[in-house]
C-alpha cells in the first residue's frame, strides 16, 4: 500500500470513530412514503425527532423511530463515559434510497396483464454531537 493510500485509510478510520450511524435495509415501504418522514426529522435534535416520530401516524415513522434509537445506542457504545443528557445530538444526515423491487402481475381487462411493483427502501441515518463539532472547528481555526 502506498503512503498516500495509507494516510487516506487512516483518515477514514479516524472519521469512523466519531461517526454514529444505523442502517435499515429492505424496508418494505415505498421510498417516496419514507422520505416524507425523513425530511421532517433531518437536521433536528434527537429528542425532537423522537417525539415527532412517536406521535406520527405514518407507517414509516415507527421504523424510523426504531432506527433512530439504534443510532443513539451506537453513540452510547462509542462514548461510554459521556452522558446522553449532556450531549447535543442531532440528525446529521438521513438518506432514503430505493431497494429491491418485487415484480408481480395482476390480471387486467380483455386478457391483459398489469405489472405491480412492490417497492422497498434502504435508510441510512447518521447522528452527530453539536458540542464536539464546535470543538473540532475551533481547533482547526486556532491551528491556522
N, C-alpha and C positions, 0 to 999 in steps of 0.2 A: 504494500500500500504506500502510495506516495505521501509526502509530508502534507501537501495541501488537502488531500482526501482525509488524512488522519485528523487534521485540525477541524475540518468540516464535520466529521463524525463526532469528535469530542464536543463541538459546539452544540450539535443536535442532542447529544446525550445530556449535556448540562441543561438545555432548554426543557427536556422531558421531565427533569426533576421538579421543575416549577410549573408544569402543565398538569391540570387536573381535568380529566375528561371521562366521558362514558359514551358508549355506543349502543344503539338499538338497531339490530339487523333483522330484515324481513318482517317488519311490522305490517300486518295485513290490512292496511288502510291506504287510501289513495294519498299520494304525496301532496296533492293540492289541498286536501282537507287538513292534513297535519301542519302544513305551512301556515295556516291561519293562526293556530295557537302558538306556533314557533315565533311568528312575527310579533305577537303580543308580549312575549317574555324576553325577547332579545334586548340585551343591554340593561335589563332591570336587576335590582337587588334580588338575592336568592329568596329572602323571606317574602318579598312582594310577589315574586314569580310563583312560589309555592302556594300562596293564598289564592292567586288568580286561577291556577290550575286546579286547586282543590275544589273550588266552587263553580267551576265551569261545567256545563252540561255536554260538552263535546266529548266524543269517544276518545279522540287522540289526547285530550287533556290528562286523562288518567294514566296513559302510557308515558307521557312526557313528565308527569309528576314523579313517577317511579324512576325514570331516567335521571331526573334532577337530584333525587335523593341518593342515587348511586354515585353521581359525580361528587356530591358533598361528602359521602362516605370515603371516596377515594382521596379527597382533600384531607380528611381526618387521618387517614393511614399515613400519608406523606408528611403530615405536620402533627406528630404525636404530642408534643409539648404545648402547642397552641390551643387556645380556646375558640370555639366556634362563635361565641358571643362577641369576642373582641375583633374577629376578622370581618372585613367589609367585603364579603363575597358577592360577585355579580355574574350574570350570564354573559361571558365574553363573546362567544360565537355559538350559534346553533345552525346547523345545516341539515336540510331535509332533501335527500337525493332519492331518485326513483330506484326501486329494487326490481326484482324479477317480476315478470308478468305471467299469470296463468291464463292461458287462452282456452276458452270454451266456445261451444257452438249452441245457439238457440234456434229452434225452428221459426221460420218466418212464413208469411202467406205465399201461396202459389208455389209451394215446393222449394222455396229458397231457404238459405241459412244465414243467420246473422252471427257475427263474431262478438263474443263478450270478452273483455279484457279485465281480469281481476288484478288490480294493481297492488303493489306493496312498496314500502319505502325503507330507507336506511336513515337514521338520525344520529348525528354526531353533536354532542354538547360539550362545550369547554367552559369551565368557570375559572375565575381569577380573583385575586385579592387586591383591592384597590390600594391598601396600605403598602404592600410590598412593591407594587408597580410604581407608586410615588417614590419610594426609597430608591428603587433601581434607576429611575430617571434623574433623581437628584445626584446620585453617584456618578452617572455618566456626564452630567453637566459640570460637576466640580472637577472631574479629571481633565476636562478640556481646558 
